[in-house]
Amino acid sequence: MEKKDLKKAIIELLQKHPEGLTIQQISNELKISRITATKYIHELIGAEIVYQRKVGKAKLCYLKHKYIQKVSSDEILEELRKKLSKK
């Protein structure tokens, strides 16, 4: 799986799980190694798309609220562009 595809897969997985997931859960769901999942999670944290919160011994990963809003508004704008281009 390519780097962009893997990041996108992590983002989509976290969108489905607003309660948060551990890196181990992410790696199990995507069938990748925990080390690979950690690498891409940290890249997404650096890009301010994902944040981690420590809950006991576990670190849960979540999508940042601002990113979720941005994706939603980007999707809406894209739909509008498609409709306008058809006219």
Backbone as CSV, one residue per row, in Angstrom:
resi,resn,N_x,N_y,N_z,CA_x,CA_y,CA_z,C_x,C_y,C_z
1,MET,0.850,-1.181,0.000,0.000,0.000,0.000,0.891,1.238,0.000
2,GLU,0.541,2.227,-0.824,1.334,3.443,-0.905,1.122,4.336,0.309
3,LYS,2.068,5.247,0.510,2.042,6.147,1.663,0.736,6.940,1.731
4,LYS,0.328,7.548,0.605,-0.904,8.340,0.581,-2.120,7.471,0.877
5,ASP,-2.147,6.286,0.297,-3.266,5.378,0.507,-3.360,4.949,1.958
6,LEU,-2.212,4.722,2.583,-2.191,4.285,3.973,-2.674,5.402,4.896
7,LYS,-2.225,6.616,4.635,-2.698,7.758,5.439,-4.199,7.937,5.272
8,LYS,-4.656,7.825,4.046,-6.090,7.968,3.776,-6.879,6.860,4.490
9,ALA,-6.346,5.650,4.472,-7.012,4.529,5.135,-7.094,4.765,6.645
10,ILE,-6.037,5.322,7.231,-6.049,5.620,8.667,-7.085,6.699,8.973
11,ILE,-7.130,7.736,8.159,-8.106,8.810,8.355,-9.528,8.272,8.245
12,GLU,-9.787,7.458,7.233,-11.124,6.887,7.054,-11.502,5.983,8.223
13,LEU,-10.537,5.217,8.725,-10.796,4.342,9.863,-11.137,5.166,11.107
14,LEU,-10.385,6.235,11.338,-10.655,7.080,12.502,-11.984,7.827,12.371
15,GLN,-12.410,8.122,11.134,-13.720,8.745,10.932,-14.830,7.792,11.364
16,LYS,-14.615,6.515,11.154,-15.614,5.503,11.533,-15.625,5.239,13.035
17,HIS,-14.557,5.661,13.726,-14.423,5.390,15.158,-14.138,6.681,15.927
18,PRO,-15.144,7.528,16.095,-14.922,8.792,16.818,-14.560,8.583,18.288
19,GLU,-14.790,7.376,18.808,-14.429,7.080,20.196,-12.922,6.901,20.362
20,GLY,-12.195,6.829,19.241,-10.747,6.703,19.261,-10.296,5.257,19.164
21,LEU,-9.104,5.072,18.633,-8.502,3.739,18.493,-7.049,3.800,18.940
22,THR,-6.557,2.685,19.447,-5.132,2.590,19.760,-4.380,2.271,18.466
23,ILE,-3.083,2.461,18.507,-2.269,2.136,17.332,-2.367,0.646,17.029
24,GLN,-2.430,-0.177,18.067,-2.562,-1.625,17.862,-3.876,-1.950,17.142
25,GLN,-4.962,-1.298,17.539,-6.253,-1.527,16.876,-6.194,-1.075,15.420
26,ILE,-5.551,0.057,15.173,-5.416,0.557,13.796,-4.619,-0.445,12.964
27,SER,-3.507,-0.931,13.515,-2.680,-1.882,12.757,-3.437,-3.186,12.503
28,ASN,-4.224,-3.643,13.471,-5.007,-4.863,13.270,-6.073,-4.675,12.194
29,GLU,-6.789,-3.548,12.242,-7.857,-3.283,11.274,-7.319,-3.178,9.843
30,LEU,-6.164,-2.514,9.689,-5.606,-2.289,8.353,-4.649,-3.395,7.916
31,LYS,-4.418,-4.357,8.823,-3.520,-5.483,8.530,-2.120,-5.012,8.130
32,ILE,-1.593,-4.089,8.952,-0.224,-3.594,8.783,0.483,-3.771,10.117
33,SER,1.809,-3.636,10.115,2.543,-3.790,11.373,2.278,-2.594,12.288
34,ARG,2.442,-2.816,13.576,2.241,-1.749,14.555,3.255,-0.637,14.331
35,ILE,4.471,-0.990,13.931,5.528,-0.003,13.681,5.145,0.900,12.508
36,THR,4.619,0.310,11.447,4.178,1.095,10.290,3.024,2.004,10.678
37,ALA,2.071,1.481,11.436,0.935,2.296,11.888,1.429,3.470,12.728
38,THR,2.380,3.202,13.620,2.937,4.255,14.475,3.575,5.354,13.635
39,LYS,4.333,4.954,12.630,5.012,5.925,11.756,4.002,6.869,11.106
40,TYR,2.951,6.303,10.525,1.986,7.141,9.820,1.094,7.937,10.768
41,ILE,0.794,7.382,11.929,0.036,8.130,12.931,0.827,9.362,13.351
42,HIS,2.126,9.193,13.581,2.949,10.335,13.989,3.064,11.379,12.874
43,GLU,3.076,10.949,11.624,3.069,11.907,10.516,1.758,12.685,10.499
44,LEU,0.646,12.005,10.752,-0.660,12.670,10.784,-0.785,13.580,12.005
45,ILE,-0.155,13.210,13.100,-0.130,14.087,14.276,0.654,15.351,13.938
46,GLY,1.789,15.196,13.265,2.603,16.339,12.845,1.870,17.260,11.888
47,ALA,1.005,16.693,11.068,0.219,17.483,10.114,-1.036,18.064,10.773
48,GLU,-1.205,17.806,12.062,-2.339,18.292,12.849,-3.681,17.779,12.338
49,ILE,-3.676,16.551,11.856,-4.907,15.902,11.408,-5.413,14.964,12.500
50,VAL,-4.471,14.353,13.218,-4.784,13.391,14.281,-4.172,13.888,15.581
51,TYR,-4.815,13.561,16.693,-4.202,13.798,17.989,-4.333,12.543,18.836
52,GLN,-3.432,12.441,19.809,-3.440,11.294,20.712,-3.747,11.778,22.119
53,ARG,-4.468,10.930,22.854,-4.798,11.228,24.245,-4.489,9.979,25.049
54,LYS,-3.801,10.170,26.158,-3.453,9.031,27.002,-4.626,8.712,27.922
55,VAL,-5.059,7.462,27.893,-6.130,6.967,28.750,-5.571,5.748,29.473
56,GLY,-5.186,5.930,30.729,-4.505,4.852,31.439,-3.173,4.580,30.774
57,LYS,-2.931,3.332,30.430,-1.691,2.975,29.733,-1.815,3.145,28.223
58,ALA,-3.043,3.202,27.739,-3.282,3.273,26.290,-3.224,4.711,25.788
59,LYS,-2.867,4.851,24.518,-2.921,6.143,23.836,-3.960,5.995,22.730
60,LEU,-5.033,6.767,22.835,-6.080,6.712,21.826,-5.839,7.781,20.772
61,CYS,-6.081,7.420,19.525,-5.914,8.342,18.399,-7.287,8.784,17.912
62,TYR,-7.403,10.072,17.644,-8.651,10.669,17.166,-8.344,11.609,16.009
63,LEU,-9.345,11.848,15.172,-9.220,12.917,14.190,-9.480,14.225,14.910
64,LYS,-8.736,15.255,14.545,-8.980,16.569,15.137,-10.296,17.116,14.614
65,HIS,-11.036,17.789,15.464,-12.353,18.322,15.114,-12.267,19.284,13.917
66,LYS,-11.234,20.134,13.903,-11.092,21.087,12.798,-10.916,20.355,11.472
67,TYR,-10.193,19.241,11.487,-9.980,18.482,10.258,-11.284,17.881,9.763
68,ILE,-12.088,17.370,10.689,-13.378,16.793,10.310,-14.245,17.859,9.656
69,GLN,-14.269,19.069,10.228,-15.046,20.161,9.643,-14.497,20.530,8.269
70,LYS,-13.164,20.567,8.130,-12.545,20.928,6.853,-12.908,19.910,5.786
71,VAL,-12.833,18.634,6.122,-13.181,17.587,5.163,-14.629,17.742,4.734
72,SER,-15.505,17.986,5.682,-16.922,18.139,5.361,-17.149,19.323,4.436
73,SER,-16.522,20.459,4.746,-16.720,21.632,3.905,-16.058,21.436,2.543
74,ASP,-14.911,20.750,2.496,-14.259,20.461,1.216,-15.148,19.564,0.353
75,GLU,-15.781,18.579,0.970,-16.668,17.690,0.230,-17.870,18.464,-0.316
76,ILE,-18.407,19.362,0.472,-19.549,20.173,0.042,-19.147,21.057,-1.130
77,LEU,-17.979,21.700,-1.026,-17.506,22.559,-2.120,-17.274,21.748,-3.391
78,GLU,-16.728,20.557,-3.257,-16.488,19.704,-4.419,-17.800,19.325,-5.103
79,GLU,-18.810,18.993,-4.313,-20.127,18.665,-4.867,-20.716,19.865,-5.613
80,LEU,-20.564,21.049,-5.035,-21.061,22.267,-5.703,-20.335,22.502,-7.026
81,ARG,-19.023,22.310,-7.024,-18.260,22.488,-8.264,-18.731,21.518,-9.347
82,LYS,-18.986,20.275,-8.957,-19.457,19.269,-9.918,-20.807,19.689,-10.507
83,LYS,-21.712,20.147,-9.658,-23.029,20.550,-10.119,-22.945,21.752,-11.041
84,LEU,-22.097,22.715,-10.686,-21.947,23.922,-11.505,-21.298,23.609,-12.850
85,SER,-20.368,22.679,-12.875,-19.688,22.346,-14.132,-20.605,21.594,-15.100
86,LYS,-21.638,20.941,-14.576,-22.587,20.221,-15.433,-23.539,21.179,-16.155
87,LYS,-23.709,22.376,-15.615,-24.668,23.336,-16.215,-24.139,23.979,-17.439
